[in-house]
Amino acid sequence: MTKSYRGFWQPGMILAALLIAVVLPAGIASASETAPAVAWNATFSPENNSKFDAVAPTADGGYITLGSTLTEVYGGREDLLLLKTDGQGNEVWTQRFTGIAPASVAETSDGGCIAGAYNVSTAGPEQNLTYQGTSFLIRTDTAGEEEWRQALPGMKVSSVAETADAGYVAIGWLWNPPGSTDETTAVIVKTDGNGTPVWNRTFPGTAANAGTATADGGYIIGGTKSPFTYDRGDAFLIRLDVDGNTLWHKNYQVPVIFDVEETGDGGFVYSGNYWYGLVDAEGDEVWLKNMEGMTGYAVALQPAGGYLIAGTDLGKGEGFALGTDADGTIKWSTTFPAAAVYAAESAPGGYILAGIRFLSPNTSAAWLANLEETANPTQAAPGFGAIGAGAALLLLLAGRKRRG
């Protein structure tokens, strides 16, 4: 599962442009192996500005993506976009939901999808803003038509998934009332197949950015102490059993965890601001790697072993993807100028990346790219090719909120 806050395009935001002043070639591999080729990339822009925040492969070989579009750059409404593509990135259908922001999406066992979305409002002076909002679980059919919507008051959802019993799990945080000791409380909500909550568990003084159901029917959640300030040592993982009982809760010497995946041996690999790491099934650290200056919004398993880390280098105004071996050593890397990667997943034959491509100082487009993994890659990924001066990185800031 940003910061300069990709998840909050709300009225009152400060929208800045960081111009890239040189022509940059994309797809430069800087490690010991050649990066996978970009089989295709595609942009989608129903308005002047749109982005993708989440992506998931579908059983038919295509992809389901969740993002948003602004009706106007300044002061406009943010609408949710749910889009289905075929395996080559061609649009199959698009659904739009008014006035809510994207968080997470997953295909369901019957070919529909479950999406997590939210809205947030603020009150009070800028130096002491109070946050409140509601999250939503939205269940759709195979054509993206809404079947039902379940509200989760007071919650900012980060991640959703279908569970083994045909229910759903939503992971995120609660905004605490003014004067509380802690600003947020991490929460996991388990629902039945109709989205009705069955149980929830809360963890005061934390905020969950990521999580999912595990192979044994339990859950893993990860995040940081506060969504407003990231200090090294604030990151955490919490392992739960099928009934939501805590098996272990451990902190790590990194600021924040933005995404986490279960490994084949029951461990967990995670990515975050400037760091990515691996822990074993008991949560004990196996290794920790630094990638100073880069924010890893997504982590995925490589088919042949090792891991994919993808995200954004805000300082350089480019997205990136890098592949590691099982020990976390970087074997290849590739960059995408004038773009940002917000989500990535393993896909048949490679990986799917999702995010935003900046077209000009005032326009952007939701973007997908497919990296094609080959047994013996022979050429660097072409990416977007050379992109000239004037491509813009839009820094999205909301009050004190910052995630990178």
Residue pairs with C-beta under 8 A, 6 or more apart in sequence:
1 54
1 104
1 158
1 159
1 209
1 210
1 258
1 259
1 297
1 298
1 343
2 295
2 297
2 312
2 340
2 342
2 396
2 403
2 404
3 273
3 295
3 401
3 402
3 403
3 404
4 314
4 395
4 396
4 397
4 402
4 403
4 404
5 396
5 397
5 398
5 401
5 402
5 403
6 51
6 53
6 340
6 342
6 356
6 396
6 403
7 53
7 101
7 102
7 103
7 403
8 101
8 120
8 396
8 398
8 401
9 68
9 70
9 78
9 101
9 396
10 78
10 101
10 119
10 120
10 121
10 398
11 75
11 76
11 77
12 75
12 122
12 398
12 399
13 396
13 397
13 398
14 397
14 398
15 73
15 74
15 394
15 395
15 396
16 394
16 395
16 397
17 361
17 362
17 392
17 393
17 394
17 395
18 317
18 392
18 393
18 395
19 361
19 389
19 390
19 391
19 392
20 317
20 337
20 338
20 387
20 389
20 390
20 391
20 392
20 393
21 389
22 389
23 386
23 387
23 388
23 389
24 318
24 335
24 337
24 338
24 386
24 387
25 337
25 383
25 385
25 386
26 334
26 335
26 336
26 337
26 381
26 382
26 383
26 384
26 385
26 386
26 387
27 35
27 38
27 334
27 335
27 336
27 380
27 381
27 382
27 383
28 333
28 334
28 335
28 380
29 35
29 332
29 333
29 334
29 380
29 381
30 333
31 322
31 323
31 330
31 331
31 332
31 333
32 331
32 332
33 323
33 331
33 332
33 377
34 332
34 377
34 378
34 379
34 380
35 321
35 323
35 332
35 333
35 334
35 371
35 377
35 380
35 381
36 323
36 332
36 334
36 350
36 351
36 371
36 372
36 373
36 374
36 377
36 381
37 371
37 372
37 374
37 377
37 379
37 380
37 381
37 382
38 334
38 369
38 370
38 371
38 372
38 381
38 382
38 383
39 350
39 370
39 371
39 372
40 88
40 89
40 369
40 370
41 89
41 367
41 368
41 369
41 370
41 383
41 384
42 85
42 89
42 90
42 367
42 368
42 369
43 357
43 359
43 365
43 366
43 367
44 50
44 52
44 81
44 83
44 91
44 94
44 365
44 366
44 367
44 368
45 69
45 359
45 363
45 364
45 365
45 366
46 69
46 81
46 94
46 96
47 69
47 70
47 71
48 70
48 73
48 362
48 363
48 364
49 69
49 70
49 73
49 363
49 364
49 394
50 67
50 68
50 69
50 70
50 81
50 356
50 364
50 365
50 366
51 67
51 68
51 340
51 342
51 355
51 356
51 364
51 366
51 367
52 65
52 66
52 67
52 81
52 83
52 102
52 342
52 343
52 354
52 355
52 356
52 366
52 367
52 368
53 66
53 67
53 68
53 102
53 103
53 104
53 342
53 343
53 354
54 65
54 66
54 67
54 102
54 103
54 104
54 105
54 342
54 343
54 354
55 63
55 64
55 65
55 66
55 105
55 343
55 344
55 345
55 352
55 353
55 354
55 368
56 63
56 64
56 65
56 105
56 106
56 107
56 113
56 345
57 63
57 107
57 345
57 346
57 347
57 348
57 352
58 64
58 84
58 107
58 111
59 107
59 111
60 86
60 111
61 86
61 87
61 348
62 84
62 85
62 86
62 87
62 92
63 84
63 85
63 87
63 89
63 347
63 352
63 368
64 82
64 83
64 84
64 105
64 106
64 107
64 113
65 81
65 82
65 83
65 84
65 85
65 105
65 354
65 366
65 368
66 80
66 81
66 82
66 83
66 102
66 103
66 104
66 105
66 115
66 117
67 80
67 81
67 83
67 102
67 354
67 366
68 78
68 79
68 80
68 81
68 101
68 102
69 78
69 79
69 81
69 96
69 366
70 76
70 77
70 78
71 77
71 78
71 79
73 362
77 98
77 99
78 99
78 100
78 101
79 96
79 97
79 98
79 99
79 100
80 96
80 97
80 98
80 100
80 101
80 102
80 115
80 117
81 94
81 95
81 96
81 102
81 366
82 94
82 95
82 96
82 97
82 105
82 113
82 115
82 140
82 144
83 91
83 93
83 94
83 95
83 366
84 91
84 92
84 93
84 94
84 144
85 91
85 92
85 368
86 92
87 348
88 370
89 368
89 370
93 143
93 144
94 144
95 140
95 144
95 145
95 146
97 117
97 138
97 146
99 119
100 117
100 118
100 119
100 136
101 117
101 118
101 119
101 120
102 115
102 116
102 117
103 115
103 116
103 117
103 118
103 135
103 157
103 158
103 159
103 160
103 172
104 115
104 116
104 157
104 158
104 159
104 160
104 161
105 113
105 114
105 115
105 116
105 160
106 113
106 114
106 160
106 161
106 162
107 113
108 114
108 139
108 162
109 162
109 166
110 142
111 142
112 139
112 140
112 141
112 142
112 147
113 139
113 140
113 144
114 137
114 138
114 139
114 140
114 160
114 161
114 162
114 168
115 137
115 138
115 140
115 160
116 135
116 136
116 137
116 138
116 157
116 158
116 159
116 160
116 170
116 172
117 135
117 136
117 138
117 157
118 133
118 134
118 135
118 136
118 155
118 156
118 157
118 172
119 133
119 134
120 131
120 132
120 133
120 156
121 131
121 132
121 133
122 129
122 130
122 131
122 398
122 399
123 129
123 130
123 132
124 130
124 178
126 399
129 399
129 400
130 175
130 178
131 175
132 154
132 175
133 154
133 155
133 156
133 175
134 151
134 152
134 153
134 154
134 155
135 151
135 152
135 155
135 156
135 157
135 170
135 172
136 149
136 150
136 151
136 152
136 157
137 149
137 150
137 152
137 157
137 160
137 168
137 170
137 191
137 195
138 146
138 148
138 149
139 146
139 147
139 148
139 149
139 195
140 146
140 147
141 147
148 194
148 195
149 195
150 191
150 194
150 195
150 196
150 197
152 170
152 189
152 197
154 174
154 175
155 170
155 172
155 173
155 174
155 187
155 189
156 172
156 173
156 174
156 175
156 227
157 170
157 171
157 172
158 171
158 172
158 173
158 208
158 209
158 210
158 211
158 223
159 170
159 171
159 172
159 208
159 209
159 210
159 211
159 212
159 221
160 168
160 169
160 170
160 171
161 168
161 169
161 212
161 213
162 168
162 213
163 169
163 190
163 213
163 217
164 213
164 217
166 193
167 190
167 191
167 192
167 193
167 198
168 190
168 191
168 193
168 195
169 188
169 189
169 190
169 191
169 211
169 212
169 213
169 219
170 188
170 189
170 191
171 186
171 187
171 188
171 189
171 208
171 210
171 211
171 212
171 219
171 221
172 186
172 187
172 207
172 208
173 184
173 185
173 186
173 187
173 206
173 207
173 208
173 223
173 227
174 184
174 185
174 186
174 187
174 202
175 183
175 184
176 182
176 183
176 184
176 185
181 204
181 205
182 204
182 205
182 206
182 226
183 226
183 227
183 228
184 205
184 206
184 207
184 226
184 227
185 202
185 203
185 204
185 205
185 206
186 202
186 203
186 206
186 207
186 208
186 221
186 223
186 238
187 200
187 201
187 202
187 203
187 208
188 200
188 201
188 208
188 211
188 219
188 221
188 240
188 244
189 197
189 199
189 200
190 197
190 198
190 199
190 200
190 244
191 197
191 198
192 198
199 243
199 244
200 244
201 240
201 244
201 246
203 238
203 249
205 225
206 223
206 224
206 225
206 236
207 223
207 224
207 225
207 226
207 227
208 221
208 222
208 223
209 222
209 223
209 224
209 227
209 256
209 257
209 258
209 259
209 403
210 221
210 222
210 223
210 257
210 258
210 259
210 260
210 270
211 219
211 220
211 221
211 222
211 260
212 219
212 220
212 260
212 261
212 262
213 219
214 220
214 239
214 262
215 262
215 266
216 242
216 266
217 241
217 242
218 239
218 240
218 241
218 242
218 247
219 239
219 240
219 244
220 237
220 238
220 239
220 240
220 260
220 262
220 268
221 237
221 238
221 240
221 260
222 235
222 236
222 237
222 238
222 257
222 259
222 260
222 268
222 270
223 235
223 236
223 256
223 257
224 230
224 234
224 235
224 236
224 255
224 256
224 257
224 272
225 231
225 234
225 236
226 234
227 401
227 403
228 400
228 401
228 402
230 255
230 256
230 273
230 403
230 404
231 255
232 253
232 254
232 255
233 251
233 252
233 253
233 254
233 255
234 251
234 255
234 256
235 251
235 252
235 253
235 254
235 255
235 256
235 257
235 270
235 272
236 249
236 250
236 251
236 252
236 257
237 249
237 250
237 252
237 257
237 260
237 268
237 270
237 279
237 283
238 246
238 248
238 249
239 246
239 247
239 248
239 249
239 283
240 246
240 247
241 247
248 282
248 283
250 279
250 283
250 284
252 277
252 279
252 285
252 288
253 288
254 272
254 273
254 274
254 275
254 277
254 288
255 272
255 273
255 274
255 275
256 272
256 273
256 403
257 270
257 271
257 272
258 271
258 272
258 273
258 295
258 296
258 297
258 298
258 311
258 403
259 270
259 271
259 272
259 296
259 297
259 298
259 299
260 268
260 269
260 270
260 299
261 268
261 269
261 270
261 299
261 300
261 301
262 268
263 269
263 278
263 301
264 301
265 280
265 281
266 280
266 281
267 278
267 279
267 280
267 281
267 286
268 278
268 279
268 283
269 276
269 277
269 278
269 299
269 301
269 307
270 276
270 277
270 278
270 279
270 299
271 296
271 297
271 298
271 299
271 309
271 311
272 295
272 296
273 295
273 296
273 403
273 404
274 290
274 291
274 292
274 293
274 294
274 295
275 288
275 289
275 290
275 291
275 296
276 288
276 289
276 291
276 296
276 299
276 307
276 309
276 324
276 328
277 285
277 286
277 287
277 288
277 289
277 328
278 285
278 286
278 287
278 288
278 307
278 328
279 285
279 286
280 286
287 327
287 328
288 328
289 324
289 328
289 329
289 330
291 309
291 322
293 313
293 315
293 316
294 311
294 312
294 313
294 320
295 311
295 312
295 313
295 314
295 403
295 404
296 309
296 310
296 311
297 310
297 311
297 312
297 341
297 342
297 343
297 344
298 308
298 309
298 310
298 311
298 341
298 342
298 343
298 344
298 345
298 353
299 307
299 308
299 309
299 310
299 344
300 307
300 308
300 310
300 344
300 345
300 346
300 351
301 307
301 308
301 346
302 308
302 323
302 324
302 346
302 373
303 346
303 373
304 373
305 325
305 326
306 323
306 324
306 325
306 326
306 331
307 323
307 324
307 328
308 321
308 322
308 323
308 324
308 344
308 346
308 351
309 321
309 322
309 324
310 319
310 320
310 321
310 322
310 341
310 343
310 344
310 351
310 353
311 319
311 320
311 341
311 342
312 318
312 319
312 320
312 340
312 341
312 342
312 355
312 404
313 319
313 320
313 335
314 393
314 395
314 404
316 335
317 337
317 338
317 358
317 391
317 393
318 335
318 336
318 337
318 338
318 339
318 340
319 335
319 336
319 339
319 340
319 341
319 353
319 355
320 333
320 334
320 335
320 336
320 341
321 333
321 334
321 336
321 341
321 344
321 351
321 353
321 371
322 330
322 332
322 333
322 334
323 330
323 331
323 332
323 333
324 330
324 331
325 331
334 371
334 380
334 381
334 383
335 383
336 353
336 357
336 369
336 383
336 384
337 383
337 384
337 387
337 391
338 357
338 358
338 384
338 387
338 391
338 392
338 393
339 355
339 356
339 357
339 358
339 367
339 384
340 355
340 356
340 358
340 393
341 353
341 354
341 355
342 354
342 355
342 356
343 353
343 354
343 355
344 351
344 352
344 353
344 354
345 351
345 352
347 370
349 372
349 373
350 370
350 371
350 372
350 373
351 370
351 371
351 373
352 368
352 369
352 370
352 371
353 368
353 369
353 370
353 371
354 366
354 367
354 368
355 367
356 364
356 365
356 366
356 367
356 394
357 364
357 365
357 366
357 367
357 384
358 364
358 391
358 392
358 393
358 394
359 365
359 391
360 390
360 391
360 392
361 390
361 392
362 392
364 392
364 394
369 383
371 381
